[in-house]
């Protein structure tokens, strides 16, 4: 493929964007592109963007400005913006940044071949529609190349919850679930190419309804794939954790004992202002039910501090919830307004106060994370080795609980699930030895 064009994709944000970037790359590979790790020699640069963080659009404009020299040196270089910032900004990106040749939203990237042909003819291309057709029906078939042992698989997109701080309903659209038979076929294809663990993705993944049995039904169907050894899912909403899914955590051997279950705040007053539609007590009750089904489950969560109107007592309630639940891992952020969301119209908390609260919360969450890791020392876990480590003879993988684990092991164990005894805990990982 001496004449192959080179594609560089930079991915921002969540796991769903990682999956989308893979599918966009596969779509363009079918048009004669090959992957490159650097923008310097690319024939097309594609930024797959996220709109969750503060000033996301401005950061993308800044990133685009760095490519001015590359465009001057190679007038044939094509530059595109995809993802949620593309959806939110649309034609404004093309207006503000002349370097950009195409802008495509997250529901329209199956149209990349036509858009790429258009920009090659000298036109600029824009598509941020929410098309009626299912993009997955029009994407290029996935190549049969060997894959690493883990993969993401999008099963649900969009959200109908309309949390007051969130742009997802506006950038990703309403909740849509992929049919179970198509998910199953893609999973089988991934497993045939070497994947042993699949993480099912959705903005609100446990609202999945593409199977008569919901997400639990899909998990049980996927568990029938012989060489698929592990199943995970993310991200969940507390209101969509139904009885069948809770039961699956206790009875499906292939469903891993790790659950990301965002709560955002421990204050009922703030939860109501966020339009979360659950309370702290309902969250406590849910956690109790899940842990009864799977006592060794490691729980992860999301928290926002400094939400408009948050008082010292509201923040104290959040700390109390964290202490009550106990998290093995968590993500915490200082509130930042997203234009167009209801919360953006409200008065913000003093930034210094919000920063101090975030530091206090993160210190508590880090303490819990380290305690969870320390508790693993001396235990046997099952590690799926994913790649070689930096040290000679060392492999790196993930335990059932999503802890990163380092161990001395032969290279042929990459892609295999191996029993490992944990002998030491480090800042963000564990060290183990093979159980023989």
N, C-alpha and C positions, 0 to 999 in steps of 0.2 A: 504493500500500500504506500508506494513512494509518494503518490500525489494526495495522500490523506490529509485532510484539514485537521487542525488541532483545537480541541475544546478544553477550556479551563472553567470550572464551576467553583464558585465560593459559596458555601452554605452558612447561613445564619440561623440561630434559633433552635427549634424543637426537633425531635426525632422525625416528625412528619415531614419536615423540610429535607431531612437527610434522605428519606424514602423518595420524596418528590424529585430531588436532585438525581438520584439513581435513575428514575424513570425518564427524566428529561434527557439525561446523558444517553440512555439506551435509544431514545427516539432520534437523537441527532447522530448516534453511531450509524443508524440505518441510512442516514443521509451522507455517509462517508467521513464522519468525524472520528478521531481517536482522542483518548484522554491525554492531557498534559498536566503536570503538577505545578506549572508556573505560568503566570500570565504573560511573561516576557516573550514567549515564542508562540502564543496562541493566535489562531485565526478567528476564534470567537471566545469572548469572555461573557459569562453568564453569572450574575449575582442573584442568588435565590434568597430573598430577604424575609425578615421577621419584623412585625410591627408592635411587638409586646413591650419592648423596652423604651425608655424615655428618649425622645428626639431621634427615633429610629430613622425617619426620613432624612434628616439632616446628616446623619452619619453615612447614609448611603450616597448622598450627594458629594460628601467629602471623599468617600472611597472612589467614586467615579472620577473625580478630579485628578486622582493619581494616575489615571490611564491616559492623560492628555499626551504625554510624551510617546507612549506606545502607539497611539493613533496617528501622531505626526510621522513617526518612523515607518508605520505600516498603514497606509490609507485604506487598505482592504480589510483591516481588522474590524470585526463586527462586535458590538457591545450590547448586551441585553440585561434587563432587570425583570426578575420574576418574583413570585411570592406575594406576601401580604402587603408590603410597602407598594409594590406595583399595583395591587388591587386598590389600595387606598388613594394613591396619588394619580394613577392613570396618566392622562395626557399631560399633566403638570410636569412629569419627569422629562418627557420629550421637549416640552417648552423650556424648562429651566436648564437642561443639560444637552446641548447639541451633539455631544459625543454618542448619545444613546441611539441605537438603531431599532431596537424592539423592546416593547413592554408587554408582559404577559402575566395574567392573573393565575392563581393556583388552580382554578377550575378549567383553564383553557390551554394548558401546556401541551395537550395532545395535538394542538394546531401548530406546533413549532415547525414542522416540515414546510407547511405553506408559508409561514411567516419568514422562515429562513430564506426560502426562495424569493420572497418579495424583497427582502433587504439586499440580497445578492444582485437584484436588478436595479438597485439604487433607491428604492423606496424605504420609508420607515413604517414599521408595523406596530399596531396597538390592538390588544384584545384583552379586555378585563370583564367580559360578559360572564353571566352565570348561564351557560348553555343548557338546553333541555336534555341533550344527549349525555350519556355517561362517558366521561373522558376515558375510563378504563377500557371501554369497548373499542376505542380508536387508537390506543397506544400500540407502538410496535411490540411484537412478541419479544419476550425477554431472551437474550442470548444464552446459549447453553454452556458458557464458560464456567469453569470451576469457581465456586464461591467460598468465602470464609465460613466458619462454623456458625455464625450468628447473622440474623437478618431482621430488618423491620418489614412489616407488611400492613399497609393501611387498609382498614376494614370499614371505617366510618369517618365522615368528614362533616364539618359544620357544627353549629350549636344553636339550640333554641332556648337556652337558659337566660340570656341577656343579663348577665351580671353587670352591675353598674359601672365597673372599671374596665370591662373587656371589649376589645374590638373584633373578636373572632366572628360573631354573628354577621358583622358587616363586611369582613374581608374573606371569610370562608363560606358564608351563606348558611342556609338552614341545614338541619341534620339530615344526612343522607347515608344509608347503609348499603354496602356492596352485597350482592347476592352470595349466599353461602357457597354455592357450587363453584363460583368463580374464585372466591377466596381459597377454597380447597384446592382447586386446580393450580393456582399460583403457588400455594404452599408445597404441593407435591413436586412442582418444578424446582422450587428452591432446594428441597431435600435431595432431589436427584442430583443436584449440583454441589452437594456437600454441606448444606446447612443442617445443623442439628438443634438449633434453638431459634424460635421465631417469637418476636414481640409484636403483638397485635396493636395497631395504632388507631387513635381517633381523638379528635378534640374532646369528645365526650364518649369514650369507647364503650362504656358499659350501658349506653343507650342504644347499642347496636340491635337492629331488628331485622337483619337480613336472613336470619334463621328462625324457624318457628319457636325454638327454645331460647331465643335471644343470644347474648354473648356466651352464656353457659352452654347452650346447645352447640354453638360454633366450636367452642373449646373441646367439647366431647367428640365432635366430628373430626377435628384436626388430630386429636389424640389417637385416632385409629391409623394414622400414617406411621408405618412401622419404624422407620429410621429417624423420625422426629422425636427427640428425647425431651425437649423442654418447651414450655409455652409460658409466655408472660403477656401482660397487657397494660397499656397506659394511654391516656390519663382518664381517671374516673371522677364521677360526681357522686357525692354521698347519696343523693336521692335516687340514683339508678342502680344501687347495689341490691338486687333482688334476692329472694330466698335461694333460687337455683344457683346463682353465682356464688353466694356464700357457701352453699353446700359443696359446690365444685372445688372450692379451696380446701375442703376437708377430705374429699374423696377421689379427686382426679390426680393420679400420681405424677402426671406430666405438667400440671400447673404448679409453678414454683411458689414457694412460701414468701413472696414479696408483693406488697401492694402499695401503690402510690395513690393516696386518697386525700386530695387537697381539702383543707377546711377554711383557710384564709384568715380567720380571726376567731378568737375565743369569746368574743362579746356578742351577745344576742342583739344588742342595739346596733352594732356595726354590721353584723350579718344581715340584719333586715335592711339597713341602708345600702348594702352591697347587692341586695336582691338575690341572696344565695338560696332562699327558700328552705333552709334547714336551721336548726338551733344547735347550741352546744350540747344540750342533753340528748338530742336525737343522734348527734355524732358520737357521743359517748356510748349510747346504746348500740349503735351500729358496730363500733369497734369491739365492744364486748361480744357481740354475736359472731363476728368474724374470728376473733381470737378463740372463742369456744370451739368453732369448727376447725381451726388450725392454730393450736396453741403456740407453735414456734414461729408464726408469721412475723416478718420484719416489716414494720410500717414506715412509710415515707409520707411527707406532706408538703404543702405550699402555704406560705404565710405572707401577708401584706401588712406592713406597719405604716402608720401615718396616713391612713385613709381619712378623707375629709370628715371632720367632726370627732375623730378619735381622741378620747380623754385619757388621763392617766389611769383611771379605773378600767376603761376599755382595754388598754394595753396590759394592765395587771391581769385581767381576765384571760388574755391570750397566753401569758406566761403560766397561769394556773392550768389552762387546758394542756399546754405542752408537758407540764410536770405530771398531770393526771394520765395522759395517754402514753408518753414515752416513745420517742421516735428513734429508729435506727439510722435514719437519713432524712433530711428535709432541705427545702429551698426557701429562702426568705428574702424579701425585697422591700425597698422603700417605695411607697406609692408614687407613681408618676402618672399624670393626667394623659389620657388618650383622647385626642380631639374627636368630637362626635359622640362620645359616651356620656351618659347622664352624670356621672361623678365629676366629669371635667368642668361642669358649671358650678361646682361647690367650692367654698373657701378651703384652701389647703392648710394642713398643719404646718407650724413653723419648721422649716427644713432642719434646723439644728436639733430640735426636739425629736423629729422623725429619725434623724441619723443616730442619736443617742439610743433611742428605742431599738433600732435595728441592731446596733452593737450588742445590746443587752440580750436580745432574743437570740442572736447568732451565737453568743457565748454559751447560752443554755442548750441550744440545739447541738452545738459542737461537743459539749460535755456528754450529751446523751449518745451521740454518734460514737465517740471514743469508748464509752462504756459498753455499747453494743459490740464493738469490735473486740475489746478486751475480753468479753464474755465468750468469744469464740475460741480463745486459746485453750488448747487441750482437747477440743472437740474434733471429730471427724466430719468432713463435709465432702460433697461431691463437686468437683471442679471441672468445668468444660474449658479445656485449654484452647486459647484462641490464636496465640502467636508466640514467637520467641521473645525472651526478655533481653535486656541490655547486657546482662552478665552471661558469660559463656555457659551453656548447658542449662540455662534457666528458661522456663516457660511461664506465661501469664494467662490467667483465665478468670472466670467468675464462678463463685459458689452459688448454691441455690438461692442464697439471700442477697445476691448481686454484689457481694464484696469482691473486690479485686484480690486475687491470690497469686503469689509468686512461689514457684517450687522448682527444684532441680529435677528435670525429667527429660527423657529422650525426645528428639524432634518428632518421631512418628506418633507421639501422643497428641499432637495438635489436631483438634477436631474430635477428640474423645473425652468422655466423662470419666474421671478418675477419682478414686477415694484419696483424700489428702487429710493428714492430721495437722491442725494449725499449731505452730510453735511460737509465733511471735506476732504482735500487732504493731503496725506503724501508723503514720499520720493518716493516710488515706488507703491503706491496703493491709493485707495479711501475708505472712510467710508461712509456708507449710512444707511437709515432707510426705512423699508417697507412702501409702499404707500397703505393705507387701505381705 
